[in-house]
Protein backbone atom coordinates (compact mmCIF):
# COMPACT_ATOMS: atom_id res chain seq x y z
CA UNK A 1 0.00 0.00 0.00
CA UNK A 2 2.88 2.37 0.63
CA UNK A 3 6.27 2.37 -1.03
CA UNK A 4 9.38 2.24 1.13
CA UNK A 5 10.86 5.16 -0.78
CA UNK A 6 8.99 7.85 -2.68
CA UNK A 7 5.48 9.26 -2.68
CA UNK A 8 2.33 7.61 -1.44
CA UNK A 9 0.96 5.04 -3.88
CA UNK A 10 -2.81 5.18 -4.25
CA UNK A 11 -4.35 1.85 -5.20
CA UNK A 12 -7.84 0.41 -5.30
CA UNK A 13 -7.08 -1.44 -2.05
CA UNK A 14 -5.86 1.76 -0.38
CA UNK A 15 -8.99 3.64 -1.40
CA UNK A 16 -11.26 0.88 -0.11
CA UNK A 17 -9.43 0.71 3.21
CA UNK A 18 -9.62 4.45 3.80
CA UNK A 19 -13.28 4.59 2.78
CA UNK A 20 -13.95 1.84 5.31
CA UNK A 21 -11.92 3.73 7.93
CA UNK A 22 -13.82 7.00 7.43
CA UNK A 23 -17.17 5.22 7.55
CA UNK A 24 -16.23 3.47 10.76
CA UNK A 25 -14.83 6.65 12.36
CA UNK A 26 -18.15 8.35 11.55
CA UNK A 27 -19.74 6.19 14.25
CA UNK A 28 -17.78 8.14 16.85
CA UNK A 29 -19.41 11.27 18.34
CA UNK A 30 -17.88 14.59 17.35
CA UNK A 31 -15.12 15.74 19.68
CA UNK A 32 -15.37 19.23 21.19
CA UNK A 33 -11.64 19.79 20.82
CA UNK A 34 -8.83 18.49 18.68
CA UNK A 35 -7.15 17.09 21.78
CA UNK A 36 -8.59 13.61 21.22
CA UNK A 37 -6.89 13.31 17.86
CA UNK A 38 -3.57 14.17 19.46
CA UNK A 39 -3.85 11.38 22.02
CA UNK A 40 -1.40 8.55 21.52
CA UNK A 41 -3.35 5.59 20.20
CA UNK A 42 -6.48 7.39 18.94
CA UNK A 43 -5.89 6.78 15.23
CA UNK A 44 -4.30 3.42 15.91
CA UNK A 45 -7.38 2.20 17.79
CA UNK A 46 -9.81 3.60 15.22
CA UNK A 47 -7.94 2.22 12.23
CA UNK A 48 -7.32 -1.17 13.82
CA UNK A 49 -10.94 -1.75 14.78
CA UNK A 50 -12.17 -0.43 11.43
CA UNK A 51 -10.18 -3.14 9.65
CA UNK A 52 -10.34 -5.96 12.19
CA UNK A 53 -14.14 -6.00 12.61
CA UNK A 54 -14.72 -6.90 8.92
CA UNK A 55 -11.85 -9.39 9.10
CA UNK A 56 -13.46 -11.21 12.04
CA UNK A 57 -16.81 -11.29 10.26
CA UNK A 58 -15.33 -12.84 7.11
CA UNK A 59 -12.63 -15.13 8.52
CA UNK A 60 -13.20 -18.83 9.04
CA UNK A 61 -12.49 -20.51 12.40
CA UNK A 62 -9.29 -21.97 10.93
CA UNK A 63 -8.15 -18.55 9.77
CA UNK A 64 -8.91 -16.97 13.16
CA UNK A 65 -6.90 -19.73 14.85
CA UNK A 66 -3.95 -19.00 12.57
CA UNK A 67 -4.19 -15.28 13.35
CA UNK A 68 -4.10 -16.05 17.09
CA UNK A 69 -1.00 -18.19 16.57
CA UNK A 70 0.74 -15.35 14.73
CA UNK A 71 -0.15 -12.91 17.53
CA UNK A 72 1.03 -15.35 20.23
CA UNK A 73 4.43 -15.46 18.53
CA UNK A 74 4.85 -11.71 19.11
CA UNK A 75 5.54 -11.04 22.83
CA UNK A 76 4.95 -7.29 22.37
CA UNK A 77 1.30 -8.06 21.54
CA UNK A 78 0.65 -9.70 24.93
CA UNK A 79 -2.23 -8.17 26.94
CA UNK A 80 -1.97 -8.24 30.74
CA UNK A 81 -5.12 -8.46 32.83
CA UNK A 82 -6.05 -7.71 36.44
CA UNK A 83 -3.69 -4.75 36.66
CA UNK A 84 -5.85 -3.37 39.48
CA UNK A 85 -4.50 -6.09 41.78
CA UNK A 86 -1.48 -3.83 42.39
CA UNK A 87 -3.58 -1.11 44.06
CA UNK A 88 -4.16 -1.45 47.82
CA UNK A 89 -7.69 -2.25 48.94
CA UNK A 90 -9.23 -1.40 52.30
CA UNK A 91 -11.36 -4.54 52.24
CA UNK A 92 -12.01 -7.57 49.98
CA UNK A 93 -14.31 -6.86 47.06
CA UNK A 94 -16.94 -9.02 45.39
CA UNK A 95 -15.63 -7.57 42.12
CA UNK A 96 -12.06 -8.79 42.60
CA UNK A 97 -10.66 -11.19 40.03
CA UNK A 98 -10.10 -14.76 41.24
CA UNK A 99 -6.68 -15.45 42.74
CA UNK A 100 -4.22 -16.75 40.17
CA UNK A 101 -0.55 -17.32 39.58
CA UNK A 102 1.48 -14.58 37.91
CA UNK A 103 1.65 -16.39 34.59
CA UNK A 104 -2.15 -16.41 34.40
CA UNK A 105 -2.24 -12.63 33.90
CA UNK A 106 -0.88 -12.77 30.32
CA UNK A 107 -3.33 -13.04 27.43
CA UNK A 108 -2.73 -13.25 23.70
CA UNK A 109 -4.98 -13.33 20.68
CA UNK A 110 -6.98 -11.16 18.34
CA UNK A 111 -9.97 -10.95 20.69
CA UNK A 112 -7.85 -9.48 23.49
CA UNK A 113 -6.23 -6.95 21.16
CA UNK A 114 -9.61 -5.78 19.83
CA UNK A 115 -11.12 -5.65 23.31
CA UNK A 116 -8.29 -3.48 24.66
CA UNK A 117 -8.50 -1.10 21.70
CA UNK A 118 -12.26 -0.78 22.18
CA UNK A 119 -12.01 -0.05 25.91
CA UNK A 120 -9.32 2.57 25.31
CA UNK A 121 -11.35 4.22 22.55
CA UNK A 122 -14.43 4.26 24.80
CA UNK A 123 -12.41 6.08 27.45
CA UNK A 124 -11.45 8.71 24.87
CA UNK A 125 -15.14 9.19 24.05
CA UNK A 126 -15.76 9.76 27.78
CA UNK A 127 -13.09 12.40 28.09
CA UNK A 128 -13.66 14.41 24.95
CA UNK A 129 -17.38 14.27 24.09
CA UNK A 130 -20.70 14.51 25.92
CA UNK A 131 -22.05 11.27 24.43
CA UNK A 132 -24.39 9.45 26.87
CA UNK A 133 -23.26 5.89 27.61
CA UNK A 134 -19.93 6.42 25.83
CA UNK A 135 -18.82 2.81 25.99
CA UNK A 136 -21.98 1.82 24.10
CA UNK A 137 -20.86 4.00 21.18
CA UNK A 138 -18.74 1.15 19.82
CA UNK A 139 -20.15 -2.04 21.35
CA UNK A 140 -17.98 -5.16 21.25
CA UNK A 141 -18.52 -7.95 18.77
CA UNK A 142 -19.48 -11.40 20.06
CA UNK A 143 -15.99 -12.53 19.10
CA UNK A 144 -14.31 -10.31 21.70
CA UNK A 145 -17.13 -9.93 24.26
CA UNK A 146 -15.66 -12.13 27.06
CA UNK A 147 -12.29 -10.36 26.83
CA UNK A 148 -14.00 -6.95 26.67
CA UNK A 149 -16.01 -7.63 29.83
CA UNK A 150 -12.89 -8.61 31.76
CA UNK A 151 -10.88 -5.58 30.63
CA UNK A 152 -13.79 -3.20 31.26
CA UNK A 153 -14.23 -4.49 34.82
CA UNK A 154 -10.50 -4.25 35.48
CA UNK A 155 -10.57 -0.67 34.18
CA UNK A 156 -13.42 0.17 36.54
CA UNK A 157 -11.52 -1.32 39.49
CA UNK A 158 -8.34 0.49 38.48
CA UNK A 159 -9.91 3.96 38.22
CA UNK A 160 -12.06 3.62 41.33
CA UNK A 161 -9.28 2.26 43.55
CA UNK A 162 -6.74 4.76 42.20
CA UNK A 163 -8.98 7.63 43.30
CA UNK A 164 -9.67 5.97 46.65
CA UNK A 165 -5.91 5.83 47.30
CA UNK A 166 -5.02 9.24 45.86
CA UNK A 167 -3.99 11.84 48.51
CA UNK A 168 -5.14 14.69 46.25
CA UNK A 169 -8.61 13.15 45.91
CA UNK A 170 -8.74 12.75 49.70
CA UNK A 171 -7.70 16.39 50.05
CA UNK A 172 -10.57 17.53 47.83
CA UNK A 173 -13.00 15.24 49.70
CA UNK A 174 -12.05 17.06 52.92
CA UNK A 175 -13.92 20.12 51.60
CA UNK A 176 -17.25 18.34 52.04
CA UNK A 177 -18.29 20.32 55.13
CA UNK A 178 -16.16 23.42 54.59
CA UNK A 179 -18.32 26.53 54.06
CA UNK A 180 -17.58 29.36 51.63
CA UNK A 181 -16.90 32.90 52.72
CA UNK A 182 -18.60 35.64 50.69
CA UNK A 183 -15.32 36.42 48.97
CA UNK A 184 -14.71 32.74 48.14
CA UNK A 185 -18.25 32.43 46.82
CA UNK A 186 -17.58 35.34 44.47
CA UNK A 187 -14.01 34.63 43.39
CA UNK A 188 -13.26 31.01 44.32
CA UNK A 189 -11.02 29.50 46.96
CA UNK A 190 -7.56 31.12 46.82
CA UNK A 191 -5.71 27.91 47.74
CA UNK A 192 -7.36 25.83 44.98
CA UNK A 193 -5.77 25.46 41.57
CA UNK A 194 -8.79 25.31 39.31
CA UNK A 195 -7.07 23.48 36.45
CA UNK A 196 -5.92 20.77 38.89
CA UNK A 197 -9.40 20.42 40.41
CA UNK A 198 -10.97 20.24 36.94
CA UNK A 199 -8.53 17.47 36.02
CA UNK A 200 -9.69 15.50 39.06
CA UNK A 201 -13.33 16.10 38.17
CA UNK A 202 -12.57 14.51 34.80
CA UNK A 203 -10.97 11.52 36.51
CA UNK A 204 -14.08 11.05 38.63
CA UNK A 205 -16.32 11.31 35.55
CA UNK A 206 -14.20 8.70 33.74
CA UNK A 207 -14.27 6.31 36.70
CA UNK A 208 -18.03 6.67 36.97
CA UNK A 209 -18.55 5.88 33.27
CA UNK A 210 -16.41 2.75 33.62
CA UNK A 211 -18.47 1.56 36.58
CA UNK A 212 -21.78 2.33 34.86
CA UNK A 213 -20.63 0.47 31.73
CA UNK A 214 -19.87 -2.59 33.88
CA UNK A 215 -23.34 -2.30 35.42
CA UNK A 216 -25.00 -2.14 32.01
CA UNK A 217 -22.98 -4.95 30.46
CA UNK A 218 -23.40 -7.17 33.51
CA UNK A 219 -27.18 -6.95 33.88
CA UNK A 220 -28.56 -10.38 34.68
CA UNK A 221 -25.06 -11.80 35.18
CA UNK A 222 -23.79 -10.00 38.28
CA UNK A 223 -24.58 -11.35 41.73
CA UNK A 224 -26.75 -9.24 44.07
CA UNK A 225 -23.63 -8.49 46.14
CA UNK A 226 -21.73 -7.29 43.06
CA UNK A 227 -24.66 -5.15 41.94
CA UNK A 228 -24.85 -3.55 45.38
CA UNK A 229 -21.11 -2.88 45.46
CA UNK A 230 -21.18 -1.21 42.04
CA UNK A 231 -24.03 0.99 43.27
CA UNK A 232 -21.91 1.96 46.29
CA UNK A 233 -19.02 2.87 44.01
CA UNK A 234 -21.23 5.13 41.91
CA UNK A 235 -22.63 6.76 45.05
CA UNK A 236 -19.16 7.54 46.39
CA UNK A 237 -18.05 8.88 42.99
CA UNK A 238 -21.16 11.07 42.79
CA UNK A 239 -20.38 12.45 46.25
CA UNK A 240 -16.78 13.25 45.30
CA UNK A 241 -17.95 14.83 42.05
CA UNK A 242 -20.38 17.04 43.98
CA UNK A 243 -17.67 18.10 46.43
CA UNK A 244 -15.35 19.01 43.56
CA UNK A 245 -18.02 20.91 41.70
CA UNK A 246 -19.76 22.66 44.59
CA UNK A 247 -17.29 22.91 47.47
CA UNK A 248 -13.95 23.06 45.62
CA UNK A 249 -14.65 24.82 42.31
CA UNK A 250 -17.60 26.73 43.77
CA UNK A 251 -19.69 26.54 40.59
CA UNK A 252 -23.02 25.98 42.31
CA UNK A 253 -24.92 24.99 45.43
CA UNK A 254 -25.84 21.42 44.56
CA UNK A 255 -24.99 18.71 42.05
CA UNK A 256 -27.02 15.52 41.99
CA UNK A 257 -26.47 12.93 39.28
CA UNK A 258 -25.49 15.43 36.62
CA UNK A 259 -28.38 17.83 37.18
CA UNK A 260 -27.94 21.59 37.14
CA UNK A 261 -27.25 23.59 40.26
CA UNK A 262 -28.66 26.63 42.01
CA UNK A 263 -27.15 30.07 42.39
CA UNK A 264 -23.52 31.03 42.25
CA UNK A 265 -21.53 34.04 41.09
CA UNK A 266 -18.18 32.29 40.79
CA UNK A 267 -16.05 33.33 37.82
CA UNK A 268 -15.52 30.67 35.13
CA UNK A 269 -12.11 30.97 33.53
CA UNK A 270 -11.11 30.39 29.93
CA UNK A 271 -7.67 29.68 28.59
CA UNK A 272 -6.21 32.43 26.42
CA UNK A 273 -6.82 32.20 22.68
CA UNK A 274 -9.33 29.38 23.02
CA UNK A 275 -13.03 28.66 23.14
CA UNK A 276 -12.95 27.45 26.71
CA UNK A 277 -10.50 24.60 26.23
CA UNK A 278 -10.08 24.15 29.98
CA UNK A 279 -13.74 23.19 30.29
CA UNK A 280 -14.50 21.88 26.80
CA UNK A 281 -13.09 18.36 27.21
CA UNK A 282 -15.11 17.76 30.39
CA UNK A 283 -18.77 17.58 29.44
CA UNK A 284 -20.39 17.90 32.86
CA UNK A 285 -18.25 20.88 33.91
CA UNK A 286 -18.83 22.58 30.57
CA UNK A 287 -22.61 22.07 30.67
CA UNK A 288 -22.86 23.39 34.23
CA UNK A 289 -20.81 26.43 33.24
CA UNK A 290 -23.14 27.10 30.31
CA UNK A 291 -26.13 26.84 32.65
CA UNK A 292 -24.63 29.33 35.09
CA UNK A 293 -23.62 31.78 32.33
CA UNK A 294 -27.04 31.66 30.67
CA UNK A 295 -28.72 32.67 33.93
CA UNK A 296 -26.27 35.43 34.78
CA UNK A 297 -24.85 33.51 37.72
CA UNK A 298 -21.30 33.40 36.39
CA UNK A 299 -18.95 35.53 34.34
CA UNK A 300 -16.11 34.73 31.97
CA UNK A 301 -12.85 36.24 33.10
CA UNK A 302 -10.93 37.77 30.20
CA UNK A 303 -7.33 36.56 30.37
CA UNK A 304 -6.43 37.00 26.72
CA UNK A 305 -2.85 38.16 26.05
CA UNK A 306 -2.30 41.83 26.89
CA UNK A 307 -5.34 41.99 29.18
CA UNK A 308 -4.91 42.30 32.98
CA UNK A 309 -5.76 38.97 34.55
CA UNK A 310 -8.09 40.60 37.07
CA UNK A 311 -10.42 42.18 34.50
CA UNK A 312 -13.75 40.57 33.59
CA UNK A 313 -16.00 40.79 30.60
CA UNK A 314 -18.84 42.07 32.77
CA UNK A 315 -16.80 44.86 34.33
CA UNK A 316 -16.87 43.24 37.77
CA UNK A 317 -14.43 44.38 40.40
CA UNK A 318 -11.22 42.52 40.93
CA UNK A 319 -11.04 40.25 43.98
CA UNK A 320 -9.21 41.43 47.06
CA UNK A 321 -5.77 40.05 47.84
CA UNK A 322 -6.09 36.45 48.92
CA UNK A 323 -5.23 35.55 52.47
CA UNK A 324 -3.19 32.53 53.27
CA UNK A 325 -5.35 29.42 53.29
CA UNK A 326 -4.99 25.70 53.97
CA UNK A 327 -2.40 23.70 52.11
CA UNK A 328 -3.28 22.66 48.57
CA UNK A 329 -3.39 19.12 47.23
CA UNK A 330 -0.28 17.00 47.79
CA UNK A 331 2.50 17.86 45.39
CA UNK A 332 0.79 21.08 44.32
CA UNK A 333 1.57 24.57 45.53
CA UNK A 334 -1.39 26.79 46.48
CA UNK A 335 -2.32 29.86 44.47
CA UNK A 336 0.16 32.65 45.35
CA UNK A 337 -1.11 35.30 47.76
CA UNK A 338 -2.69 38.23 45.97
CA UNK A 339 -3.68 36.15 42.93
CA UNK A 340 -7.12 34.81 42.18
CA UNK A 341 -7.72 31.14 41.34
CA UNK A 342 -8.36 32.31 37.78
CA UNK A 343 -4.83 33.72 37.61
CA UNK A 344 -3.48 30.45 39.01
CA UNK A 345 -5.46 28.51 36.42
CA UNK A 346 -4.03 30.73 33.69
CA UNK A 347 -0.49 30.10 34.92
CA UNK A 348 -1.11 26.35 35.11
CA UNK A 349 -2.58 26.35 31.59
CA UNK A 350 0.42 28.25 30.30
CA UNK A 351 2.80 25.67 31.72
CA UNK A 352 0.84 22.90 30.07
N, C-alpha and C positions, 0 to 999 in steps of 0.2 A: 504493500500500500504506500510505502514511503521509501524513496531511494536513500541509500546511505550517504551519497554525496549529490548535491544539486538541489533543484527546486522540488516542491511538492508535486507528486504525480497523481493526477485525478483520474480515477478509473470508475467503472460502473460499480464495482464492489465498494469503493470508498464512498461514493455518492449514496448508495443504499444504506451503508452503516451510519453515515451522518444524518440521513433522513430519519432513520430509526432512533438515533440518539436524541434528536430535537423533539420528535414526537413523544418519547418517553419522558424527557425533561419537562415537557409541557404539563405533565401530571403534577408537578411540584407547584405549590402556591408561590406567588410572586414575593420576592424578598423586598423588604423596605429599604435596605441598604445594599451596597455592593460588597459588604464585608463577608457575606457568606461565600461568595465566589473566590475570595482570597484565602479562605480556610484551606489548610492542607488536607487533601483527601476529597474535597467536594466534587471536583470533576472526575476524579478517579472512581468514586463510588457511583456517581450518576452513569458514567460511561460503562463501567463494569456491569452494573445491573441491567442497563439497557440492552447489552449484548448477551448476557448470560441467561436472562429469563427466556428469550426465544430459543436459545440453545437447549435448555432443560426441557422445554415443551416438545422439541423435535427429536431429541436424542433417545436412542433405545437404551434399555437397562444395561446392555453390554457396553455401550459407548460411555454411559455415565460411570460405570465401574472402572473403565480404562482412564477416564479423566481423574477419578479419585486416586488411582495409582500414580498418575503423573504428579499430582499435587503432593501426595505423601512422600514422593522422592525429593521434594524441595523443602528443607527444614525451615526456610524463611517464611513459608506459607502456613506454618503451624499456628493454630488459634488456641490460646490458653483461657480456660474457664475458671469460674469461682475465684476471681481476683479479689473479691470483697472479703475473703477469708483473712486477709492480711490486716484488716482494720479492727481494732479492739471493739468488743461488744460488752455492754453493761450486763446483759443477761442472754441466755439462749433464746433463739428465735425459731418460730415454726416455719420461717421462710429460709432457714439456713440450708445449704446444700448438704447432702449426706457426706459423712466422713469418708475420706478416700486417701489412698497413697499418693505421693507427689506425682508419680508418672501418670496417674489417671486424670490430671488436669490438662493434658495436651490433646488437642483434637485436630484432625486433618480431614480434608475433603471439600468438595465444591459447595455442599450445603452449608458448612460452617463459614466459608468465605463469603457467601451471599448473605447469610444471616448477619454477620458482623457489619458488612457494608450497609445493610438496610437499617440496622439499629443506629449506626453512626449518622446516616443521612436523616433519620427521624429526629435525632437530637439537634441537627442543624436546623430543621424545620421549626423545632421548638424555639430556638434561640433567635431566629431572624425573621419570623413571620407571626401572624396572629391566627393561624389556622387552628380551628378547634380539633381536638383529638389528632394531634400532629403525627403520631405514629401510625394512625390509620390511613394517612395520605398514601403510603406505599405499602400495602399489606403484604405479608410474606406469601410465597407460593406454598403449596402443600409439600413440595420437595424439601424445603428448608424449615418448615414450621417447627419441628421439635427443637432444632438448634436455635432458632430465633427466640422461642419461649425461654430457653435456658439463659441466653445472653441478655435478654431484656430483663429478666428477674435479677441477674447478677448486676446489671447496670443500676437497677432500682436500689438494691442493697448498697452498692458502692456509693451512690450519691447521697442516700439518706444517712448512712453511717459516717461518711466523710464530714457532713455538716454537724452531726451529733458530736463529733470529736474535734471540731474546729474551734480553737480559742476565740477567733474573731466572731464566729456565729454566736458563741456563748456570750461574748461581750455585747453584741447587739440585742440578744435576748434579755439582758439585764435591764434594758430600757422599758420593760413591760409596764412597770408601775411608776415610772419617772415622769412627773408632770412637766409641761412646758411653761416657761415664763412668757409674758407678753412679747418680749423682744424675740425670744426663740420661736414663738408662734409666727411672728412676722418674717423673720429673716433666717430661721433655721438654727440648729444647734452649732455653736462655734467649734466644738471639738470634733464634729463629724465630717469626714471627707465624703462628700456626696457621691463622687464617682465610685469610691470603694463600696459604699453602702448599696448603690445601684447594682454593682457587680454581684454582690451577695444576694440581692433580690432576684437576679437572674438565675443564680445557682439554685435558689429555693424553687423557683418556677420550673426549672429543668427537672429537679428531683421529683417534684409533684407530678409532672407529666409522665415520668417513668413509672411511678407507682400506680397512677391511674391506668396506664396502658397495661400493666400487669393485671390489674383488677378486671379490665374489660376482656383481655385475652383468656383469663382464667375462669371466667364465669362458668359455673357448673362443674369445674374440675378442682377448685381450691377447697380445702377443708373449712369448716366453720371457724376454726381457730386461726387459720391463715387469712380468711376474709376479715375477721375482726382485727387482726394485727395490721393489715394493710389500711384499714379504716383509721386506726390509731396513728399510723404514720402520716396519713393525709391531714388528720386533725392537727398534729404537731407542726407540720409544714405550713398549714394555713395560719396557725398562731404566730409562727416566726415571720411569715410574710406580712401579717398585719402589724407586728411590732416594727418591722423595717419600714413599712409604708407610713404608718401613722405616728409612731413614737420616735423613730430615728430620722426619717426624711421629712416628717412633718407635713405631708401632702394632704392630710384629711383627718377626720375624727373617727372614722370607722372603716373597716375593710372586711367584708364577709364573703368568702367564696367568689371573689372577683367582681363583686358589685361596687357601684360607685359610692363615694363617701359624702360626708356633710361639709360644713364650711371650713375653709382655711384661707389664709392670705399669703401662704409661703411662696417665695419666689422660685420659679422653675427655671433652671439654667439651660442654656444651649451652648454647644461648642462653637467657637468662632468659625466662620465660613462654612456653615453646615445648615442642614434643615432639621436640627435637633438630633444629631447622631448619637448623643449620649443616651437619649431615651428611645430612639427609633428601634434598636434591636430588641428591646424588651417590651412586649406587647402590653402587658398589664400596667406597667408604669406609664407608658405612652398614652394609653386610653384614659387613665385616671387624670393625667395632666391635661389632656384635651377637655375632659369634663370640667375640671376646675377653671381652665381658661375661658371656656364658653360661658360660664356663669359669673365671670368677673371675680372669682375667688383666688386667682393666681395671676402673676405677671411674668413676662419673659424678660430676664435681665440681659441687657445688651452688652456683650463682651467682645464685639467685633474688634479687629485690630485698629488701634488709634483712638478707641473709645474708653474713657475711664471705667474701670471694672465696677464701680459703685453706682453707675447710672442705670436707669431702667427705662423701658419703652413707655411706661405710663407716667413718668416724671415723679415717681415716688422718692421719698427721701432716702438717703443712704443710711445703713444701719450704724448704730453707735459702735465704738471700739469694743471688741469682744473681750470679756473677762476670761481669766484662766478657768478652765473647766476640767472635768475628769479626764483621765488618760484615754486616748483613742484605742482602736483595736490593736491587738498584738502585732508588732512589726510595722505599725503605721504611726507616723507622727501626727499630732493633732493640727488643726488649722492654726496658723500663726496668729498671735494676738493682734487685733486691729484689722484682721481680714475676715470677710464674710465667708460662709461655706461655699458660696458661688465662686468667690475668688480662688478658694482652695481647689474647687472642682476644675476651674479653668487651668490652674497650674498643673493638676494631675493629668488633665487631657493633653496639655502641651507636651508633657513628658512622654505620654504614650505615643 
